[in-house]
């Protein structure tokens, strides 16, 4: 192959490599990027973290977390919870009757034949501390003919992997016993339920 032709064929590949991020560890998305090589987390003293919150360089990534659905929904769920307080206690999960004329402008989780609702899951030792978890409202699915629940199909939750920080007691300087108010922040992937769908049941109804 002539040298000129080889150069032309290689040029797009060289440009692509130049465009790609040089370090996935710095540019990867925190809630769908691959896990990074294991490193021993730094142990922060009580003086460094007076309120037990993650250090500033980890909090700087919070804008990326805000893009994840389980985080983005929390504020609207809290606002709805405040409004609900004036209407009385929230009813438990109930499989609704599907009436097309009532759900034409509703959100996806209300129009689905496997409807779900969201609740706020709170963990004081996790960051983000609050996440929206989906709960299926039906064991079966709603028939599009009758609008009633049918056992011909089953509702199951859909999950998203989310990278979070977990706060754990530690001992600065390598001491065996954990020091009061000292914490290390470990990155972990957790499975967060984000919706529901219909599947064939594992056994006949």
Secondary structure, DSSP 8 states (H G I E B T S, - for coil): --HHHHHHHHHHHHHHHHHS-S-HHHHS-TTTS---------EE-TTT-TTS---HHHHTTHHHHTTSHHHHTHHHHHHHHHHHHTT-S----------HHHHTTS-HHHHSSS-EEEEEEE-TTEESSEEEEEEES-SSEE-TTTSSEETTEEEEEEEEEEEEEEEEE--GGG-SS--TT-EEEEEEEEEEEEEEEEEE-SS--
